[in-house]
Amino acid sequence: MNQRYFGKRVKLARNDRGFTGDELSELCGINSSYLRQIEAGNKVPSLSVFLELCKNLKVTPNYLLAETLTELEIPNTEQLTELINNATPLQMKLITTMLQSALDALKDT
């Protein structure tokens, strides 16, 4: 796992959600210095902390592990998968809304 990339994704999601480091660490039940070490890429969280980060940041494990996971082998979805894996939580919300609107519009045709 690329710890720096993982930490960067945690920090990006935290900022996108508007949490301070202290707020997120409290929500996850961890020390704020431990969170800073995770975000700096110096520590890898335990599975339970990883799940708490996903839950409180409202991101999928795929989002945080995007660089580590191998690409899905589904035809014609590589580009969409990459866009989703690199989207921030706020961007994901917009993407979901846009995709749902497009699918709804296509039902009417």
Contacts in CASP RR format, 6 or more apart in sequence:
PFRMAT RR
TARGET T0000
AUTHOR 0000-0000-0000
METHOD contacts of the structure
MODEL  1
MNQRYFGKRVKLARNDRGFTGDELSELCGINSSYLRQIEAGNKVPSLSVF
LELCKNLKVTPNYLLAETLTELEIPNTEQLTELINNATPLQMKLITTMLQ
SALDALKDT
1 44 0 8 1.000
1 65 0 8 1.000
1 68 0 8 1.000
2 67 0 8 1.000
2 68 0 8 1.000
3 41 0 8 1.000
3 42 0 8 1.000
3 43 0 8 1.000
3 44 0 8 1.000
4 40 0 8 1.000
4 41 0 8 1.000
5 66 0 8 1.000
5 67 0 8 1.000
5 68 0 8 1.000
6 38 0 8 1.000
6 41 0 8 1.000
6 44 0 8 1.000
6 64 0 8 1.000
6 65 0 8 1.000
6 67 0 8 1.000
6 68 0 8 1.000
7 38 0 8 1.000
7 39 0 8 1.000
7 40 0 8 1.000
7 41 0 8 1.000
8 39 0 8 1.000
9 63 0 8 1.000
9 64 0 8 1.000
9 66 0 8 1.000
10 35 0 8 1.000
10 38 0 8 1.000
10 39 0 8 1.000
10 53 0 8 1.000
10 57 0 8 1.000
10 64 0 8 1.000
11 39 0 8 1.000
12 88 0 8 1.000
13 57 0 8 1.000
13 59 0 8 1.000
13 63 0 8 1.000
13 64 0 8 1.000
13 88 0 8 1.000
13 89 0 8 1.000
14 21 0 8 1.000
14 24 0 8 1.000
14 39 0 8 1.000
14 57 0 8 1.000
16 88 0 8 1.000
16 89 0 8 1.000
16 90 0 8 1.000
17 24 0 8 1.000
17 57 0 8 1.000
17 58 0 8 1.000
17 89 0 8 1.000
19 27 0 8 1.000
19 56 0 8 1.000
19 57 0 8 1.000
21 32 0 8 1.000
21 35 0 8 1.000
21 36 0 8 1.000
22 32 0 8 1.000
24 35 0 8 1.000
24 53 0 8 1.000
24 56 0 8 1.000
24 57 0 8 1.000
25 31 0 8 1.000
25 32 0 8 1.000
25 34 0 8 1.000
25 35 0 8 1.000
26 32 0 8 1.000
27 52 0 8 1.000
27 56 0 8 1.000
28 35 0 8 1.000
28 49 0 8 1.000
28 52 0 8 1.000
28 53 0 8 1.000
28 56 0 8 1.000
29 52 0 8 1.000
30 45 0 8 1.000
30 49 0 8 1.000
30 52 0 8 1.000
34 43 0 8 1.000
37 43 0 8 1.000
38 44 0 8 1.000
38 45 0 8 1.000
38 49 0 8 1.000
38 53 0 8 1.000
45 53 0 8 1.000
50 61 0 8 1.000
50 64 0 8 1.000
53 59 0 8 1.000
53 64 0 8 1.000
54 60 0 8 1.000
54 61 0 8 1.000
54 63 0 8 1.000
54 64 0 8 1.000
57 89 0 8 1.000
58 89 0 8 1.000
59 89 0 8 1.000
59 92 0 8 1.000
62 69 0 8 1.000
62 84 0 8 1.000
62 85 0 8 1.000
63 85 0 8 1.000
63 87 0 8 1.000
63 89 0 8 1.000
63 92 0 8 1.000
66 85 0 8 1.000
66 86 0 8 1.000
69 85 0 8 1.000
71 78 0 8 1.000
71 81 0 8 1.000
71 82 0 8 1.000
72 78 0 8 1.000
72 81 0 8 1.000
74 81 0 8 1.000
83 95 0 8 1.000
84 92 0 8 1.000
84 95 0 8 1.000
87 95 0 8 1.000
END
